[in-house]
């Protein structure tokens, strides 16, 4: 007998940056994107909204200096024009920093707003944008439940040994200075999907997940839970990234201020916007551009890739300490899903873990195709697993709405 199709569970997912707004309507049943797009250059002279619906891409130019509220108002009209508003059951918000207040996704109310506001001081660029997106969505989608999903929540299972800095303890107790980690939604999703792929319970799975994009982080996942991760108080700590330096000697701050007369703002801009792959290659923060230049013999591009892979391999190897036993290394994110070159270099450097790359499987896994890319006789598997943070947000929002 034919089965009754599941009831549509459409969730509007919003991801607000300081000058951008990424959005999608997701069917939580299967992760299908009904409509998706990006509002960018908000608050600038030429903001716009680019979106995709039914396979057609469209660009809407906004008036000069329009910001998040106006962009969401335009998005509301767009949703209504396509008759998608009646099917929405909730709005899900990606919130970058939840501090220690939030260990899971929550229905947004005044107390949640207060908690997000307090955590926003730890990530002001992202936090204030998230709050602006929430307030704008509440005004535009009055009556729809609003749900906050936190990048930091998955990592709240880390213990003090992993999350504390070796600083005066009162900086933690009084000001919340500790390691929080980010990309939690992505690490959570790919770990669950990898467990399904390998046909083993997530509760008995030990993975090291590498989310590699313009922002990069590694997460040690023991029995399905995060026990350590490479990002810290902010998303600057850890790996070499597109424009971020990752780990540096803190003494650099004193050198830059006393010897080169840098201001605090100039140092922040240097480490977050001008470093990483861009700083080393002096070409681009885009890995594809750097790989093309490296293949053409550009020495700085070659160096950038070698440094990126070396630091990533070291971080993965270090996480054998908390895990002791490893089932698989997971590659995800824009670079992790698409760069067979970087995956092969990293796997080769990790051969001592009992992991060997299958060159053809690695090549076949380009462009977001999931699969095992290690040889059959590898003691540890290597897996490419496309991430889908929007689907996780939609699922969490749906589950919370069901409980209302």
WOKAGI-V93345 format. One record per residue. N is the residue number from 0. RES is the residue in three letters. PSI is psi in whole degrees, 0 to 359 (999 if undefined). Layout:
# WOKAGI-V93345
n={N,N}
res={RES,RES}
psi={PSI,PSI}
This chain:
# WOKAGI-V93345
n={0,1,2,3,4,5,6,7,8,9,10,11,12,13,14,15,16,17,18,19,20,21,22,23,24,25,26,27,28,29,30,31,32,33,34,35,36,37,38,39,40,41,42,43,44,45,46,47,48,49,50,51,52,53,54,55,56,57,58,59,60,61,62,63,64,65,66,67,68,69,70,71,72,73,74,75,76,77,78,79,80,81,82,83,84,85,86,87,88,89,90,91,92,93,94,95,96,97,98,99,100,101,102,103,104,105,106,107,108,109,110,111,112,113,114,115,116,117,118,119,120,121,122,123,124,125,126,127,128,129,130,131,132,133,134,135,136,137,138,139,140,141,142,143,144,145,146,147,148,149,150,151,152,153,154,155,156,157,158,159,160,161,162,163,164,165,166,167,168,169,170,171,172,173,174,175,176,177,178,179,180,181,182,183,184,185,186,187,188,189,190,191,192,193,194,195,196,197,198,199,200,201,202,203,204,205,206,207,208,209,210,211,212,213,214,215,216,217,218,219,220,221,222,223,224,225,226,227,228,229,230,231,232,233,234,235,236,237,238,239,240,241,242,243,244,245,246,247,248,249,250,251,252,253,254,255,256,257,258,259,260,261,262,263,264,265,266,267,268,269,270,271,272,273,274,275,276,277,278,279,280,281,282,283,284,285,286,287,288,289,290,291,292,293,294,295,296,297,298,299,300,301,302,303,304,305,306,307,308,309,310,311,312,313,314,315,316,317,318,319,320,321,322,323,324,325,326,327,328,329,330,331,332,333,334,335,336,337,338,339,340,341,342,343,344,345,346,347,348,349,350,351,352,353,354,355,356,357,358,359,360,361,362,363,364,365,366,367,368,369,370,371,372,373,374,375,376,377,378,379,380,381,382,383,384,385,386,387,388,389,390,391,392,393,394,395,396,397,398,399,400,401,402,403}
res={UNK,UNK,UNK,UNK,UNK,UNK,UNK,UNK,UNK,UNK,UNK,UNK,UNK,UNK,UNK,UNK,UNK,UNK,UNK,UNK,UNK,UNK,UNK,UNK,UNK,UNK,UNK,UNK,UNK,UNK,UNK,UNK,UNK,UNK,UNK,UNK,UNK,UNK,UNK,UNK,UNK,UNK,UNK,UNK,UNK,UNK,UNK,UNK,UNK,UNK,UNK,UNK,UNK,UNK,UNK,UNK,UNK,UNK,UNK,UNK,UNK,UNK,UNK,UNK,UNK,UNK,UNK,UNK,UNK,UNK,UNK,UNK,UNK,UNK,UNK,UNK,UNK,UNK,UNK,UNK,UNK,UNK,UNK,UNK,UNK,UNK,UNK,UNK,UNK,UNK,UNK,UNK,UNK,UNK,UNK,UNK,UNK,UNK,UNK,UNK,UNK,UNK,UNK,UNK,UNK,UNK,UNK,UNK,UNK,UNK,UNK,UNK,UNK,UNK,UNK,UNK,UNK,UNK,UNK,UNK,UNK,UNK,UNK,UNK,UNK,UNK,UNK,UNK,UNK,UNK,UNK,UNK,UNK,UNK,UNK,UNK,UNK,UNK,UNK,UNK,UNK,UNK,UNK,UNK,UNK,UNK,UNK,UNK,UNK,UNK,UNK,UNK,UNK,UNK,UNK,UNK,UNK,UNK,UNK,UNK,UNK,UNK,UNK,UNK,UNK,UNK,UNK,UNK,UNK,UNK,UNK,UNK,UNK,UNK,UNK,UNK,UNK,UNK,UNK,UNK,UNK,UNK,UNK,UNK,UNK,UNK,UNK,UNK,UNK,UNK,UNK,UNK,UNK,UNK,UNK,UNK,UNK,UNK,UNK,UNK,UNK,UNK,UNK,UNK,UNK,UNK,UNK,UNK,UNK,UNK,UNK,UNK,UNK,UNK,UNK,UNK,UNK,UNK,UNK,UNK,UNK,UNK,UNK,UNK,UNK,UNK,UNK,UNK,UNK,UNK,UNK,UNK,UNK,UNK,UNK,UNK,UNK,UNK,UNK,UNK,UNK,UNK,UNK,UNK,UNK,UNK,UNK,UNK,UNK,UNK,UNK,UNK,UNK,UNK,UNK,UNK,UNK,UNK,UNK,UNK,UNK,UNK,UNK,UNK,UNK,UNK,UNK,UNK,UNK,UNK,UNK,UNK,UNK,UNK,UNK,UNK,UNK,UNK,UNK,UNK,UNK,UNK,UNK,UNK,UNK,UNK,UNK,UNK,UNK,UNK,UNK,UNK,UNK,UNK,UNK,UNK,UNK,UNK,UNK,UNK,UNK,UNK,UNK,UNK,UNK,UNK,UNK,UNK,UNK,UNK,UNK,UNK,UNK,UNK,UNK,UNK,UNK,UNK,UNK,UNK,UNK,UNK,UNK,UNK,UNK,UNK,UNK,UNK,UNK,UNK,UNK,UNK,UNK,UNK,UNK,UNK,UNK,UNK,UNK,UNK,UNK,UNK,UNK,UNK,UNK,UNK,UNK,UNK,UNK,UNK,UNK,UNK,UNK,UNK,UNK,UNK,UNK,UNK,UNK,UNK,UNK,UNK,UNK,UNK,UNK,UNK,UNK,UNK,UNK,UNK,UNK,UNK,UNK,UNK,UNK,UNK,UNK,UNK,UNK,UNK,UNK,UNK,UNK,UNK,UNK,UNK,UNK,UNK,UNK,UNK,UNK,UNK,UNK,UNK,UNK,UNK,UNK,UNK,UNK,UNK,UNK,UNK,UNK,UNK}
psi={144,144,150,127,147,147,138,135,78,128,131,118,126,135,100,124,182,328,21,164,109,136,157,146,119,135,111,344,321,2,7,133,117,316,147,154,185,126,125,167,35,137,359,187,333,64,156,164,125,130,161,129,127,38,358,131,135,147,131,121,131,161,152,140,9,140,201,316,314,323,320,324,319,321,320,313,320,315,319,321,328,11,43,352,326,341,353,136,346,165,125,129,128,119,122,314,119,1,215,1,324,120,358,171,148,155,132,125,190,322,322,318,317,319,318,321,317,319,337,337,337,339,70,323,316,318,314,326,319,317,321,318,320,312,322,319,324,321,323,332,54,130,338,134,139,130,135,130,124,133,330,345,316,331,2,358,356,147,176,325,324,325,347,148,155,62,168,128,331,339,329,310,327,330,359,22,109,177,129,323,157,187,21,321,320,313,319,314,310,331,315,318,325,321,320,317,320,359,53,149,136,329,348,20,134,116,156,116,129,105,111,113,216,326,142,140,155,143,130,120,112,120,40,359,146,126,346,155,157,333,158,235,324,171,8,333,151,234,163,135,193,307,356,144,331,203,135,168,122,338,344,325,313,319,314,324,318,327,328,4,33,144,167,320,322,323,316,317,320,312,330,330,340,6,210,213,322,313,320,313,334,27,305,162,356,118,327,317,318,320,319,318,322,317,334,359,7,118,322,326,318,316,318,315,317,317,318,312,322,312,322,315,318,318,318,315,321,330,1,338,307,335,319,317,137,129,320,150,129,131,128,179,173,315,315,326,337,340,96,333,310,319,314,319,316,314,320,320,342,18,330,345,356,32,130,139,135,104,318,318,322,317,321,337,9,161,42,24,123,154,165,129,9,162,156,331,7,134,323,135,152,131,137,124,107,136,162,73,326,322,320,317,317,318,315,317,317,316,322,319,322,332,353,999}
